[in-house]
Amino acid sequence: MSTVALATLGFKVNQCESAYLEEKLTQADFLIRPFTAKADLYCINTCAVTSRAAMQSRQLIRRALRQNPEAEVVVMGCYSQIAAEEIAAIPGVTYILGTTEKLALLDYIARPEQDQPPCVHLNDVRTAPAPQPLVFSGFSHRTRAFLKVQDGCDAFCSYCIVPYARGRSRSINLESVLGQVARFLDRGYQEVVLTGIHLGQWGLDFKPRQDLIDLLRSIIEHCPPDRLRLSSLEPGEITSDLLELIANEPSLCPHLHIPLQSGDATILSRMNRHYHPDFYRELVLEATQRIPNLAVGADVLVGFPGETDECFQNSYRLIESLPIAYLHVFPYSPRPTTPAATMSAQVSPSVIRLRCGLLRELDQAKRLTFLQRFLGEMRQVLVENRRDEASSMQCGFTDNYLPVLVPADSALENQVVMARLDRLEGTKLVAIPV
């Protein structure tokens, strides 16, 4: 039996695709190994959103070659799509597969190649067909199931490489989505997380058009999980109807991740993001007023070209003033072929590091403030199948995305339990099941 090790970087969409491929490899009689082990085949599902992600992809390639110089190494996904020549320059790579080709991984490794490696298989993502539904039973090491319902993006933010790596926005049809939700429920998953490269665009490419509300209502009507969670949604895609549905539908988790990127109007315009900081402010305030326990997370991109001290302070003050539960802070890094890469007034790395540090301190303060709001309350907790390294307690999440620790008990794994949020331990709540 051949052995295979699979590494995944980047999006939750990548995690969905890797879980699908892992199941297909297992069905083809491959034995799955950790990526740190010696294997016959190494598969690296790459990310290219940041220069750091590209660097990590190269590091994983070299690690695989060190562990077994005789192994076949498949590099696939976004970094392959935009930088095949860079990858091909690394001696030892066997296959380079693009973002659409990677789902046919088994077809490529099963047939003999006429050319010397690396064998490059890339299609033009601008003409990519509708995404292939991922039909699989689940995730080998996860309690929550991630479901890819959409691929690609039409936004073309001036800093973002994703449209060049993933192509235009395309949706997976409703019947396939409902079928995959049902498969996850049959496997006992209590929570399904809907994800996509641009989730809020689901259904807009259909004729007749559908939208995310249609998708949510269909899932709730036909195969509702105990918990249905949404991944990231753009500010302009969070409508009054969506807020009303979250407020009134018990299975929809009160949790929205709403990328901000910048709290300065000039920088947002340079980013080609079509909203004003005032709109973002009003959206967050309306959402948290209509859904009292709502957790709102935000992405912030630090050091975009032209970001002055005043621009940064506008972002900082906006975030500080809002009831945001947590931040994801990213340093800007220029990506090839994007308009921002050639913009004037690039910000120095040292200034970017300083500003990231300030926002990460604000993130810690926001997290603690949000957690403290719920001390002493009773909340439902989904207990996961992993342990906290420091305390050896089991990890979990409430419906509004509070990270929780519960006393270790294997009988609680993958169960939604009622628990009292007893005390803080770092940036997690210790919960006592009742």
C-alpha positions, 0 to 999 in steps of 0.5 A: 500500500502506497503512503501519502502525506497531505498539507493544506494552507489557506482558506477553509475552502482549501480545507474542504478540498483537501478533506475530499482528496484525502477521502479519495486517496484512502478509497484508492488504497493510499495510507494517509501519513502525517506530513512530518513522516516519510511517505511515497507521495506528498501533496501540498494544497497551496495558498497565494493570498500573501507572500508569507503563504507562498513562502510557506508553500515553498518550505513545505515542498523542500521539507517533503523532499528532505524527508524522502528524496525519492517521493513524488511531490504534487504541488497544487492550488492557488500558488501553482496557478499563479507561480508555476515557473517558481515551483518548477524551478525547485528540483524534485517537484513531480506535478504542478496542478492548478486550482481546477485540476487538483480535484482530479489529482488521482487521474494525474498521478495514475497515468504515466507522463511522457515528459520529464517532471515537473508535469504542469497541468493548468487551465485558464481560470477565466473560463473555468466551468461551474465548480465540482460539487465535493461529495465526501463523508467528512473530515478526519480530524474535525468536529465541525464540517465545512461545506464549500458552496461557491468558488472564485471572486468578481470583486478584484480588490486592488491588493488581492490575487484570488480572482487570478488564482480562482477565476470568476465567481461560480456557485455549486447548485442547490441540489448538490449543497443539500445532498452534502449537508444531508451526508454530513448529518448522516455522519453525525456532524452537529455543525455545518459551516458554509464557506466559499471564496466569496460566499455572499455571491452564491447563486448570483450566476444562476438563471434565474438568479438565487441568493444566499437567503434562498440557500439558507432557507432551503437548508433550514427547510430540508435538512437543518443541522443543529448549527448552521454557521456562515463564514466571511461575508462582505459588508454590502452582502449583509442585508436586513433580511439576513439579519432577521433570519439570523435573529429568528432562526435557532439553527443559524449561529449568531456569528458574522465575520465581516471584513473591514480591511481599512477604516479610512475612506481614502484607503478603502477607495484605493483598495477598490472596496465599495463601502465607506467606514460610516456604512461599516459602522452602522452595519455593525451597530445595527447587527449587534442591536438586532441580534444581542448575542451576536459575535462580529469578527473583522479582517484588517489589512495593515500597511496598504500603499498610501496608509499614513499615520492618520489613515491608520488611526482612522482604522484604529479608532473605528475598530475601538469604537465598535462592539467587535468580538475579535480581529484577524490582522494581516500585514499587507504584502504586494502580490504579483499582477495586482494593481496595488503592487505598483502603487506609490507610497508603499509602507515600510515593513517596520511601520507595518510591524508596529501597526500590526502590533497595536491592532493585535493588542486591541484584538486581545482587549476586544476578545476579553471584553466580549468573553467577559460579557457572558461570564455566569451565563448558560450557553450551548457548547459544541464539544470538539475532539481536541484538547487544549495543550495547556490545560488538557481540557477539551475545546469547544465553541458556543453558537456565538463563537466563544472559545470554551474549555470543558473538563475532559470527557470523551463521551461529550465529543461532538455533542452540544451540551448546556454549560455554565460559563464559569471563569476566564482562562486566558482568552478562553472560557471554562464551561461547566456542563450541567 
